[in-house]
Amino acid sequence: MVDKLAVKHRVDPNEVEEVLLNRPKFRFVEKGKQKGEDVYLALGQTYAGRYLTVLFIHKQPVQALILSARDMAKKERKLYGRK
């Protein structure tokens, strides 16, 4: 997953962590196949100011399995701005 983030989307894993720790806006995406493992989207900003979208599976109690991360689309940026 780390290689995909770096090569395809040019996102560093540290940036993903920054987004998740920097008060992102969360959106429910879909119910998970396993109970308690739903898929969410986090819209947030890195400490350097980069706007990212992070797709992850929420695992109990406070863990996340990162599925993907990329720069925000214009529509997502507007949604994030209405925080």
PyMOL Python script that loads the backbone (N, CA, C, O; Angstrom):
from pymol import cmd

cmd.read_pdbstr("""\
ATOM      1  N   MET A   1       0.831  -1.196   0.000  1.00  0.00           N
ATOM      2  CA  MET A   1       0.000   0.000   0.000  1.00  0.00           C
ATOM      3  C   MET A   1       0.873   1.257   0.000  1.00  0.00           C
ATOM      4  O   MET A   1       0.568   2.230  -0.689  1.00  0.00           O
ATOM      5  N   VAL A   2       1.948   1.232   0.767  1.00  0.00           N
ATOM      6  CA  VAL A   2       2.828   2.398   0.841  1.00  0.00           C
ATOM      7  C   VAL A   2       3.393   2.722  -0.535  1.00  0.00           C
ATOM      8  O   VAL A   2       3.471   3.889  -0.918  1.00  0.00           O
ATOM      9  N   ASP A   3       3.789   1.683  -1.284  1.00  0.00           N
ATOM     10  CA  ASP A   3       4.330   1.903  -2.627  1.00  0.00           C
ATOM     11  C   ASP A   3       3.292   2.528  -3.548  1.00  0.00           C
ATOM     12  O   ASP A   3       3.608   3.431  -4.322  1.00  0.00           O
ATOM     13  N   LYS A   4       2.040   2.045  -3.466  1.00  0.00           N
ATOM     14  CA  LYS A   4       0.977   2.587  -4.317  1.00  0.00           C
ATOM     15  C   LYS A   4       0.754   4.061  -4.007  1.00  0.00           C
ATOM     16  O   LYS A   4       0.608   4.875  -4.918  1.00  0.00           O
ATOM     17  N   LEU A   5       0.729   4.405  -2.720  1.00  0.00           N
ATOM     18  CA  LEU A   5       0.520   5.804  -2.343  1.00  0.00           C
ATOM     19  C   LEU A   5       1.636   6.677  -2.891  1.00  0.00           C
ATOM     20  O   LEU A   5       1.386   7.765  -3.410  1.00  0.00           O
ATOM     21  N   ALA A   6       2.865   6.199  -2.774  1.00  0.00           N
ATOM     22  CA  ALA A   6       4.013   6.988  -3.207  1.00  0.00           C
ATOM     23  C   ALA A   6       4.103   7.086  -4.728  1.00  0.00           C
ATOM     24  O   ALA A   6       4.339   8.168  -5.266  1.00  0.00           O
ATOM     25  N   VAL A   7       3.919   5.974  -5.416  1.00  0.00           N
ATOM     26  CA  VAL A   7       4.096   5.956  -6.870  1.00  0.00           C
ATOM     27  C   VAL A   7       2.894   6.529  -7.610  1.00  0.00           C
ATOM     28  O   VAL A   7       3.048   7.435  -8.429  1.00  0.00           O
ATOM     29  N   LYS A   8       1.711   6.016  -7.334  1.00  0.00           N
ATOM     30  CA  LYS A   8       0.524   6.407  -8.095  1.00  0.00           C
ATOM     31  C   LYS A   8      -0.006   7.787  -7.705  1.00  0.00           C
ATOM     32  O   LYS A   8      -0.358   8.588  -8.571  1.00  0.00           O
ATOM     33  N   HIS A   9      -0.060   8.058  -6.412  1.00  0.00           N
ATOM     34  CA  HIS A   9      -0.686   9.298  -5.951  1.00  0.00           C
ATOM     35  C   HIS A   9       0.304  10.319  -5.372  1.00  0.00           C
ATOM     36  O   HIS A   9      -0.080  11.441  -5.040  1.00  0.00           O
ATOM     37  N   ARG A  10       1.566   9.927  -5.254  1.00  0.00           N
ATOM     38  CA  ARG A  10       2.612  10.810  -4.711  1.00  0.00           C
ATOM     39  C   ARG A  10       2.255  11.348  -3.328  1.00  0.00           C
ATOM     40  O   ARG A  10       2.408  12.534  -3.035  1.00  0.00           O
ATOM     41  N   VAL A  11       1.775  10.433  -2.496  1.00  0.00           N
ATOM     42  CA  VAL A  11       1.404  10.774  -1.122  1.00  0.00           C
ATOM     43  C   VAL A  11       2.308   9.992  -0.181  1.00  0.00           C
ATOM     44  O   VAL A  11       2.429   8.773  -0.298  1.00  0.00           O
ATOM     45  N   ASP A  12       2.934  10.686   0.738  1.00  0.00           N
ATOM     46  CA  ASP A  12       3.795  10.064   1.735  1.00  0.00           C
ATOM     47  C   ASP A  12       2.928   9.548   2.888  1.00  0.00           C
ATOM     48  O   ASP A  12       1.979  10.224   3.285  1.00  0.00           O
ATOM     49  N   PRO A  13       3.231   8.371   3.430  1.00  0.00           N
ATOM     50  CA  PRO A  13       2.451   7.853   4.562  1.00  0.00           C
ATOM     51  C   PRO A  13       2.378   8.816   5.745  1.00  0.00           C
ATOM     52  O   PRO A  13       1.385   8.831   6.472  1.00  0.00           O
ATOM     53  N   ASN A  14       3.417   9.614   5.940  1.00  0.00           N
ATOM     54  CA  ASN A  14       3.392  10.608   7.022  1.00  0.00           C
ATOM     55  C   ASN A  14       2.316  11.668   6.777  1.00  0.00           C
ATOM     56  O   ASN A  14       1.711  12.175   7.722  1.00  0.00           O
ATOM     57  N   GLU A  15       2.083  11.998   5.508  1.00  0.00           N
ATOM     58  CA  GLU A  15       1.030  12.961   5.181  1.00  0.00           C
ATOM     59  C   GLU A  15      -0.347  12.395   5.521  1.00  0.00           C
ATOM     60  O   GLU A  15      -1.226  13.117   5.990  1.00  0.00           O
ATOM     61  N   VAL A  16      -0.525  11.098   5.281  1.00  0.00           N
ATOM     62  CA  VAL A  16      -1.797  10.447   5.617  1.00  0.00           C
ATOM     63  C   VAL A  16      -2.033  10.543   7.120  1.00  0.00           C
ATOM     64  O   VAL A  16      -3.133  10.872   7.563  1.00  0.00           O
ATOM     65  N   GLU A  17      -1.005  10.256   7.890  1.00  0.00           N
ATOM     66  CA  GLU A  17      -1.116  10.332   9.350  1.00  0.00           C
ATOM     67  C   GLU A  17      -1.440  11.756   9.795  1.00  0.00           C
ATOM     68  O   GLU A  17      -2.268  11.954  10.684  1.00  0.00           O
ATOM     69  N   GLU A  18      -0.797  12.740   9.187  1.00  0.00           N
ATOM     70  CA  GLU A  18      -1.066  14.140   9.527  1.00  0.00           C
ATOM     71  C   GLU A  18      -2.527  14.495   9.280  1.00  0.00           C
ATOM     72  O   GLU A  18      -3.157  15.154  10.107  1.00  0.00           O
ATOM     73  N   VAL A  19      -3.067  14.059   8.144  1.00  0.00           N
ATOM     74  CA  VAL A  19      -4.468  14.344   7.813  1.00  0.00           C
ATOM     75  C   VAL A  19      -5.386  13.750   8.875  1.00  0.00           C
ATOM     76  O   VAL A  19      -6.304  14.415   9.355  1.00  0.00           O
ATOM     77  N   LEU A  20      -5.133  12.489   9.240  1.00  0.00           N
ATOM     78  CA  LEU A  20      -6.007  11.817  10.199  1.00  0.00           C
ATOM     79  C   LEU A  20      -5.897  12.392  11.610  1.00  0.00           C
ATOM     80  O   LEU A  20      -6.829  12.261  12.404  1.00  0.00           O
ATOM     81  N   LEU A  21      -4.779  13.021  11.924  1.00  0.00           N
ATOM     82  CA  LEU A  21      -4.591  13.607  13.256  1.00  0.00           C
ATOM     83  C   LEU A  21      -4.935  15.094  13.311  1.00  0.00           C
ATOM     84  O   LEU A  21      -4.948  15.683  14.392  1.00  0.00           O
ATOM     85  N   ASN A  22      -5.211  15.702  12.165  1.00  0.00           N
ATOM     86  CA  ASN A  22      -5.407  17.148  12.084  1.00  0.00           C
ATOM     87  C   ASN A  22      -6.881  17.520  11.873  1.00  0.00           C
ATOM     88  O   ASN A  22      -7.199  18.347  11.018  1.00  0.00           O
ATOM     89  N   ARG A  23      -7.764  16.915  12.645  1.00  0.00           N
ATOM     90  CA  ARG A  23      -9.202  17.205  12.637  1.00  0.00           C
ATOM     91  C   ARG A  23      -9.820  17.171  11.238  1.00  0.00           C
ATOM     92  O   ARG A  23     -10.324  18.187  10.761  1.00  0.00           O
ATOM     93  N   PRO A  24      -9.786  16.009  10.579  1.00  0.00           N
ATOM     94  CA  PRO A  24     -10.376  15.911   9.240  1.00  0.00           C
ATOM     95  C   PRO A  24     -11.898  15.882   9.291  1.00  0.00           C
ATOM     96  O   PRO A  24     -12.499  15.751  10.358  1.00  0.00           O
ATOM     97  N   LYS A  25     -12.494  16.006   8.142  1.00  0.00           N
ATOM     98  CA  LYS A  25     -13.943  15.862   7.993  1.00  0.00           C
ATOM     99  C   LYS A  25     -14.178  14.432   7.507  1.00  0.00           C
ATOM    100  O   LYS A  25     -13.673  14.043   6.453  1.00  0.00           O
ATOM    101  N   PHE A  26     -14.943  13.648   8.272  1.00  0.00           N
ATOM    102  CA  PHE A  26     -15.185  12.245   7.941  1.00  0.00           C
ATOM    103  C   PHE A  26     -16.507  12.074   7.218  1.00  0.00           C
ATOM    104  O   PHE A  26     -17.476  12.786   7.483  1.00  0.00           O
ATOM    105  N   ARG A  27     -16.531  11.112   6.294  1.00  0.00           N
ATOM    106  CA  ARG A  27     -17.741  10.751   5.562  1.00  0.00           C
ATOM    107  C   ARG A  27     -17.842   9.232   5.527  1.00  0.00           C
ATOM    108  O   ARG A  27     -16.863   8.546   5.235  1.00  0.00           O
ATOM    109  N   PHE A  28     -19.025   8.709   5.826  1.00  0.00           N
ATOM    110  CA  PHE A  28     -19.271   7.274   5.708  1.00  0.00           C
ATOM    111  C   PHE A  28     -19.372   6.936   4.221  1.00  0.00           C
ATOM    112  O   PHE A  28     -20.044   7.645   3.471  1.00  0.00           O
ATOM    113  N   VAL A  29     -18.705   5.852   3.785  1.00  0.00           N
ATOM    114  CA  VAL A  29     -18.740   5.451   2.379  1.00  0.00           C
ATOM    115  C   VAL A  29     -19.618   4.216   2.187  1.00  0.00           C
ATOM    116  O   VAL A  29     -20.559   4.234   1.394  1.00  0.00           O
ATOM    117  N   GLU A  30     -19.306   3.151   2.914  1.00  0.00           N
ATOM    118  CA  GLU A  30     -20.103   1.924   2.791  1.00  0.00           C
ATOM    119  C   GLU A  30     -19.874   1.008   3.984  1.00  0.00           C
ATOM    120  O   GLU A  30     -18.872   1.107   4.692  1.00  0.00           O
ATOM    121  N   LYS A  31     -20.834   0.118   4.180  1.00  0.00           N
ATOM    122  CA  LYS A  31     -20.731  -0.875   5.240  1.00  0.00           C
ATOM    123  C   LYS A  31     -19.666  -1.896   4.870  1.00  0.00           C
ATOM    124  O   LYS A  31     -19.570  -2.313   3.716  1.00  0.00           O
ATOM    125  N   GLY A  32     -18.867  -2.296   5.853  1.00  0.00           N
ATOM    126  CA  GLY A  32     -17.820  -3.280   5.605  1.00  0.00           C
ATOM    127  C   GLY A  32     -18.361  -4.695   5.503  1.00  0.00           C
ATOM    128  O   GLY A  32     -19.481  -4.985   5.924  1.00  0.00           O
ATOM    129  N   LYS A  33     -17.547  -5.562   4.938  1.00  0.00           N
ATOM    130  CA  LYS A  33     -17.938  -6.968   4.819  1.00  0.00           C
ATOM    131  C   LYS A  33     -17.922  -7.649   6.183  1.00  0.00           C
ATOM    132  O   LYS A  33     -18.703  -8.567   6.436  1.00  0.00           O
ATOM    133  N   GLN A  34     -17.038  -7.201   7.050  1.00  0.00           N
ATOM    134  CA  GLN A  34     -16.965  -7.697   8.420  1.00  0.00           C
ATOM    135  C   GLN A  34     -17.665  -6.702   9.337  1.00  0.00           C
ATOM    136  O   GLN A  34     -17.610  -5.494   9.102  1.00  0.00           O
ATOM    137  N   LYS A  35     -18.311  -7.195  10.364  1.00  0.00           N
ATOM    138  CA  LYS A  35     -18.986  -6.315  11.314  1.00  0.00           C
ATOM    139  C   LYS A  35     -17.958  -5.390  11.977  1.00  0.00           C
ATOM    140  O   LYS A  35     -16.900  -5.833  12.426  1.00  0.00           O
ATOM    141  N   GLY A  36     -18.290  -4.113  12.025  1.00  0.00           N
ATOM    142  CA  GLY A  36     -17.416  -3.143  12.670  1.00  0.00           C
ATOM    143  C   GLY A  36     -16.249  -2.678  11.825  1.00  0.00           C
ATOM    144  O   GLY A  36     -15.346  -2.024  12.346  1.00  0.00           O
ATOM    145  N   GLU A  37     -16.234  -2.990  10.539  1.00  0.00           N
ATOM    146  CA  GLU A  37     -15.138  -2.567   9.662  1.00  0.00           C
ATOM    147  C   GLU A  37     -15.681  -1.784   8.469  1.00  0.00           C
ATOM    148  O   GLU A  37     -15.465  -2.157   7.316  1.00  0.00           O
ATOM    149  N   ASP A  38     -16.380  -0.708   8.762  1.00  0.00           N
ATOM    150  CA  ASP A  38     -16.964   0.129   7.722  1.00  0.00           C
ATOM    151  C   ASP A  38     -15.895   0.970   7.029  1.00  0.00           C
ATOM    152  O   ASP A  38     -14.824   1.219   7.583  1.00  0.00           O
ATOM    153  N   VAL A  39     -16.204   1.398   5.814  1.00  0.00           N
ATOM    154  CA  VAL A  39     -15.275   2.194   5.010  1.00  0.00           C
ATOM    155  C   VAL A  39     -15.654   3.669   5.127  1.00  0.00           C
ATOM    156  O   VAL A  39     -16.823   4.035   5.010  1.00  0.00           O
ATOM    157  N   TYR A  40     -14.638   4.514   5.362  1.00  0.00           N
ATOM    158  CA  TYR A  40     -14.839   5.948   5.531  1.00  0.00           C
ATOM    159  C   TYR A  40     -13.878   6.729   4.647  1.00  0.00           C
ATOM    160  O   TYR A  40     -12.864   6.211   4.180  1.00  0.00           O
ATOM    161  N   LEU A  41     -14.228   7.985   4.433  1.00  0.00           N
ATOM    162  CA  LEU A  41     -13.416   8.937   3.701  1.00  0.00           C
ATOM    163  C   LEU A  41     -13.049  10.043   4.680  1.00  0.00           C
ATOM    164  O   LEU A  41     -13.904  10.533   5.418  1.00  0.00           O
ATOM    165  N   ALA A  42     -11.797  10.431   4.686  1.00  0.00           N
ATOM    166  CA  ALA A  42     -11.359  11.545   5.517  1.00  0.00           C
ATOM    167  C   ALA A  42     -10.856  12.651   4.597  1.00  0.00           C
ATOM    168  O   ALA A  42      -9.964  12.430   3.779  1.00  0.00           O
ATOM    169  N   LEU A  43     -11.426  13.830   4.734  1.00  0.00           N
ATOM    170  CA  LEU A  43     -10.977  14.999   3.981  1.00  0.00           C
ATOM    171  C   LEU A  43     -10.211  15.870   4.953  1.00  0.00           C
ATOM    172  O   LEU A  43     -10.744  16.273   5.988  1.00  0.00           O
ATOM    173  N   GLY A  44      -8.956  16.163   4.624  1.00  0.00           N
ATOM    174  CA  GLY A  44      -8.166  16.943   5.562  1.00  0.00           C
ATOM    175  C   GLY A  44      -6.959  17.582   4.921  1.00  0.00           C
ATOM    176  O   GLY A  44      -6.733  17.501   3.714  1.00  0.00           O
ATOM    177  N   GLN A  45      -6.189  18.226   5.791  1.00  0.00           N
ATOM    178  CA  GLN A  45      -5.049  19.008   5.352  1.00  0.00           C
ATOM    179  C   GLN A  45      -3.805  18.568   6.114  1.00  0.00           C
ATOM    180  O   GLN A  45      -3.866  18.295   7.313  1.00  0.00           O
ATOM    181  N   THR A  46      -2.671  18.501   5.407  1.00  0.00           N
ATOM    182  CA  THR A  46      -1.407  18.185   6.065  1.00  0.00           C
ATOM    183  C   THR A  46      -0.898  19.445   6.758  1.00  0.00           C
ATOM    184  O   THR A  46      -1.429  20.536   6.550  1.00  0.00           O
ATOM    185  N   TYR A  47       0.129  19.286   7.577  1.00  0.00           N
ATOM    186  CA  TYR A  47       0.704  20.449   8.262  1.00  0.00           C
ATOM    187  C   TYR A  47       1.310  21.431   7.257  1.00  0.00           C
ATOM    188  O   TYR A  47       1.411  22.626   7.537  1.00  0.00           O
ATOM    189  N   ALA A  48       1.713  20.924   6.083  1.00  0.00           N
ATOM    190  CA  ALA A  48       2.281  21.780   5.036  1.00  0.00           C
ATOM    191  C   ALA A  48       1.203  22.463   4.197  1.00  0.00           C
ATOM    192  O   ALA A  48       1.512  23.304   3.353  1.00  0.00           O
ATOM    193  N   GLY A  49      -0.070  22.099   4.430  1.00  0.00           N
ATOM    194  CA  GLY A  49      -1.162  22.747   3.719  1.00  0.00           C
ATOM    195  C   GLY A  49      -1.727  21.980   2.536  1.00  0.00           C
ATOM    196  O   GLY A  49      -2.610  22.485   1.844  1.00  0.00           O
ATOM    197  N   ARG A  50      -1.244  20.788   2.291  1.00  0.00           N
ATOM    198  CA  ARG A  50      -1.743  19.972   1.173  1.00  0.00           C
ATOM    199  C   ARG A  50      -3.096  19.361   1.551  1.00  0.00           C
ATOM    200  O   ARG A  50      -3.257  18.822   2.646  1.00  0.00           O
ATOM    201  N   TYR A  51      -4.061  19.449   0.639  1.00  0.00           N
ATOM    202  CA  TYR A  51      -5.398  18.904   0.871  1.00  0.00           C
ATOM    203  C   TYR A  51      -5.468  17.482   0.318  1.00  0.00           C
ATOM    204  O   TYR A  51      -5.239  17.261  -0.871  1.00  0.00           O
ATOM    205  N   LEU A  52      -5.788  16.514   1.192  1.00  0.00           N
ATOM    206  CA  LEU A  52      -5.824  15.114   0.791  1.00  0.00           C
ATOM    207  C   LEU A  52      -7.155  14.455   1.122  1.00  0.00           C
ATOM    208  O   LEU A  52      -7.858  14.850   2.052  1.00  0.00           O
ATOM    209  N   THR A  53      -7.476  13.443   0.335  1.00  0.00           N
ATOM    210  CA  THR A  53      -8.614  12.562   0.581  1.00  0.00           C
ATOM    211  C   THR A  53      -8.036  11.204   0.941  1.00  0.00           C
ATOM    212  O   THR A  53      -7.231  10.650   0.191  1.00  0.00           O
ATOM    213  N   VAL A  54      -8.444  10.662   2.091  1.00  0.00           N
ATOM    214  CA  VAL A  54      -7.945   9.370   2.559  1.00  0.00           C
ATOM    215  C   VAL A  54      -9.125   8.414   2.699  1.00  0.00           C
ATOM    216  O   VAL A  54     -10.094   8.714   3.397  1.00  0.00           O
ATOM    217  N   LEU A  55      -9.043   7.276   2.042  1.00  0.00           N
ATOM    218  CA  LEU A  55     -10.071   6.239   2.122  1.00  0.00           C
ATOM    219  C   LEU A  55      -9.526   5.148   3.040  1.00  0.00           C
ATOM    220  O   LEU A  55      -8.420   4.651   2.828  1.00  0.00           O
ATOM    221  N   PHE A  56     -10.306   4.775   4.066  1.00  0.00           N
ATOM    222  CA  PHE A  56      -9.805   3.801   5.032  1.00  0.00           C
ATOM    223  C   PHE A  56     -10.927   2.960   5.625  1.00  0.00           C
ATOM    224  O   PHE A  56     -12.100   3.330   5.581  1.00  0.00           O
ATOM    225  N   ILE A  57     -10.528   1.809   6.185  1.00  0.00           N
ATOM    226  CA  ILE A  57     -11.448   0.955   6.932  1.00  0.00           C
ATOM    227  C   ILE A  57     -11.213   1.237   8.402  1.00  0.00           C
ATOM    228  O   ILE A  57     -10.086   1.151   8.889  1.00  0.00           O
ATOM    229  N   HIS A  58     -12.282   1.574   9.108  1.00  0.00           N
ATOM    230  CA  HIS A  58     -12.180   1.828  10.545  1.00  0.00           C
ATOM    231  C   HIS A  58     -12.166   0.497  11.268  1.00  0.00           C
ATOM    232  O   HIS A  58     -13.101  -0.294  11.142  1.00  0.00           O
ATOM    233  N   LYS A  59     -11.112   0.248  12.025  1.00  0.00           N
ATOM    234  CA  LYS A  59     -10.995  -0.986  12.803  1.00  0.00           C
ATOM    235  C   LYS A  59     -11.033  -0.623  14.279  1.00  0.00           C
ATOM    236  O   LYS A  59     -10.547   0.433  14.683  1.00  0.00           O
ATOM    237  N   GLN A  60     -11.608  -1.496  15.068  1.00  0.00           N
ATOM    238  CA  GLN A  60     -11.745  -1.244  16.504  1.00  0.00           C
ATOM    239  C   GLN A  60     -10.434  -1.524  17.214  1.00  0.00           C
ATOM    240  O   GLN A  60      -9.699  -2.405  16.767  1.00  0.00           O
ATOM    241  N   PRO A  61     -10.097  -0.835  18.288  1.00  0.00           N
ATOM    242  CA  PRO A  61     -10.812   0.324  18.805  1.00  0.00           C
ATOM    243  C   PRO A  61     -10.423   1.628  18.120  1.00  0.00           C
ATOM    244  O   PRO A  61     -11.300   2.440  17.824  1.00  0.00           O
ATOM    245  N   VAL A  62      -9.143   1.853  17.861  1.00  0.00           N
ATOM    246  CA  VAL A  62      -8.753   3.136  17.247  1.00  0.00           C
ATOM    247  C   VAL A  62      -7.707   2.932  16.144  1.00  0.00           C
ATOM    248  O   VAL A  62      -6.684   3.616  16.114  1.00  0.00           O
ATOM    249  N   GLN A  63      -7.970   2.005  15.261  1.00  0.00           N
ATOM    250  CA  GLN A  63      -7.038   1.741  14.177  1.00  0.00           C
ATOM    251  C   GLN A  63      -7.709   1.995  12.837  1.00  0.00           C
ATOM    252  O   GLN A  63      -8.933   1.963  12.715  1.00  0.00           O
ATOM    253  N   ALA A  64      -6.874   2.248  11.836  1.00  0.00           N
ATOM    254  CA  ALA A  64      -7.395   2.461  10.484  1.00  0.00           C
ATOM    255  C   ALA A  64      -6.517   1.701   9.498  1.00  0.00           C
ATOM    256  O   ALA A  64      -5.290   1.748   9.581  1.00  0.00           O
ATOM    257  N   LEU A  65      -7.151   1.007   8.572  1.00  0.00           N
ATOM    258  CA  LEU A  65      -6.450   0.337   7.484  1.00  0.00           C
ATOM    259  C   LEU A  65      -6.612   1.229   6.259  1.00  0.00           C
ATOM    260  O   LEU A  65      -7.712   1.359   5.721  1.00  0.00           O
ATOM    261  N   ILE A  66      -5.527   1.838   5.824  1.00  0.00           N
ATOM    262  CA  ILE A  66      -5.570   2.783   4.712  1.00  0.00           C
ATOM    263  C   ILE A  66      -5.750   2.028   3.397  1.00  0.00           C
ATOM    264  O   ILE A  66      -4.983   1.119   3.077  1.00  0.00           O
ATOM    265  N   LEU A  67      -6.772   2.418   2.646  1.00  0.00           N
ATOM    266  CA  LEU A  67      -7.033   1.814   1.341  1.00  0.00           C
ATOM    267  C   LEU A  67      -6.410   2.639   0.223  1.00  0.00           C
ATOM    268  O   LEU A  67      -5.867   2.089  -0.735  1.00  0.00           O
ATOM    269  N   SER A  68      -6.492   3.970   0.350  1.00  0.00           N
ATOM    270  CA  SER A  68      -5.943   4.856  -0.666  1.00  0.00           C
ATOM    271  C   SER A  68      -5.870   6.277  -0.114  1.00  0.00           C
ATOM    272  O   SER A  68      -6.535   6.613   0.865  1.00  0.00           O
ATOM    273  N   ALA A  69      -5.060   7.091  -0.755  1.00  0.00           N
ATOM    274  CA  ALA A  69      -4.959   8.509  -0.404  1.00  0.00           C
ATOM    275  C   ALA A  69      -4.524   9.258  -1.652  1.00  0.00           C
ATOM    276  O   ALA A  69      -3.686   8.785  -2.420  1.00  0.00           O
ATOM    277  N   ARG A  70      -5.107  10.436  -1.842  1.00  0.00           N
ATOM    278  CA  ARG A  70      -4.813  11.226  -3.046  1.00  0.00           C
ATOM    279  C   ARG A  70      -5.139  12.684  -2.772  1.00  0.00           C
ATOM    280  O   ARG A  70      -5.724  13.024  -1.744  1.00  0.00           O
ATOM    281  N   ASP A  71      -4.747  13.544  -3.716  1.00  0.00           N
ATOM    282  CA  ASP A  71      -5.106  14.954  -3.610  1.00  0.00           C
ATOM    283  C   ASP A  71      -6.615  15.089  -3.756  1.00  0.00           C
ATOM    284  O   ASP A  71      -7.248  14.338  -4.498  1.00  0.00           O
ATOM    285  N   MET A  72      -7.181  16.047  -3.043  1.00  0.00           N
ATOM    286  CA  MET A  72      -8.630  16.273  -3.111  1.00  0.00           C
ATOM    287  C   MET A  72      -9.044  16.758  -4.491  1.00  0.00           C
ATOM    288  O   MET A  72      -8.330  17.523  -5.140  1.00  0.00           O
ATOM    289  N   ALA A  73     -10.205  16.303  -4.924  1.00  0.00           N
ATOM    290  CA  ALA A  73     -10.830  16.819  -6.140  1.00  0.00           C
ATOM    291  C   ALA A  73     -11.473  18.166  -5.800  1.00  0.00           C
ATOM    292  O   ALA A  73     -11.687  18.463  -4.625  1.00  0.00           O
ATOM    293  N   LYS A  74     -11.779  18.974  -6.800  1.00  0.00           N
ATOM    294  CA  LYS A  74     -12.371  20.297  -6.567  1.00  0.00           C
ATOM    295  C   LYS A  74     -13.658  20.211  -5.755  1.00  0.00           C
ATOM    296  O   LYS A  74     -13.877  21.011  -4.845  1.00  0.00           O
ATOM    297  N   LYS A  75     -14.502  19.249  -6.081  1.00  0.00           N
ATOM    298  CA  LYS A  75     -15.774  19.086  -5.372  1.00  0.00           C
ATOM    299  C   LYS A  75     -15.539  18.743  -3.892  1.00  0.00           C
ATOM    300  O   LYS A  75     -16.236  19.251  -3.014  1.00  0.00           O
ATOM    301  N   GLU A  76     -14.555  17.881  -3.627  1.00  0.00           N
ATOM    302  CA  GLU A  76     -14.216  17.522  -2.247  1.00  0.00           C
ATOM    303  C   GLU A  76     -13.642  18.723  -1.507  1.00  0.00           C
ATOM    304  O   GLU A  76     -13.904  18.914  -0.320  1.00  0.00           O
ATOM    305  N   ARG A  77     -12.861  19.526  -2.213  1.00  0.00           N
ATOM    306  CA  ARG A  77     -12.253  20.721  -1.601  1.00  0.00           C
ATOM    307  C   ARG A  77     -13.344  21.688  -1.152  1.00  0.00           C
ATOM    308  O   ARG A  77     -13.241  22.280  -0.078  1.00  0.00           O
ATOM    309  N   LYS A  78     -14.385  21.853  -1.961  1.00  0.00           N
ATOM    310  CA  LYS A  78     -15.510  22.720  -1.589  1.00  0.00           C
ATOM    311  C   LYS A  78     -16.223  22.162  -0.371  1.00  0.00           C
ATOM    312  O   LYS A  78     -16.574  22.904   0.546  1.00  0.00           O
ATOM    313  N   LEU A  79     -16.438  20.852  -0.363  1.00  0.00           N
ATOM    314  CA  LEU A  79     -17.094  20.194   0.766  1.00  0.00           C
ATOM    315  C   LEU A  79     -16.270  20.374   2.038  1.00  0.00           C
ATOM    316  O   LEU A  79     -16.827  20.650   3.100  1.00  0.00           O
ATOM    317  N   TYR A  80     -14.971  20.222   1.941  1.00  0.00           N
ATOM    318  CA  TYR A  80     -14.086  20.391   3.092  1.00  0.00           C
ATOM    319  C   TYR A  80     -14.108  21.837   3.585  1.00  0.00           C
ATOM    320  O   TYR A  80     -14.039  22.089   4.788  1.00  0.00           O
ATOM    321  N   GLY A  81     -14.204  22.774   2.663  1.00  0.00           N
ATOM    322  CA  GLY A  81     -14.235  24.187   3.025  1.00  0.00           C
ATOM    323  C   GLY A  81     -15.467  24.571   3.821  1.00  0.00           C
ATOM    324  O   GLY A  81     -15.463  25.583   4.521  1.00  0.00           O
ATOM    325  N   ARG A  82     -16.529  23.770   3.723  1.00  0.00           N
ATOM    326  CA  ARG A  82     -17.765  24.034   4.468  1.00  0.00           C
ATOM    327  C   ARG A  82     -17.758  23.373   5.834  1.00  0.00           C
ATOM    328  O   ARG A  82     -18.813  23.217   6.447  1.00  0.00           O
ATOM    329  N   LYS A  83     -16.623  22.994   6.306  1.00  0.00           N
ATOM    330  CA  LYS A  83     -16.431  22.318   7.584  1.00  0.00           C
ATOM    331  C   LYS A  83     -17.150  23.011   8.646  1.00  0.00           C
ATOM    332  O   LYS A  83     -17.106  22.585   9.800  1.00  0.00           O
TER     333      LYS A  83
END
""", "prot")
cmd.dss("prot")
cmd.show_as("cartoon", "prot")
cmd.util.cbc("prot")
cmd.orient("prot")
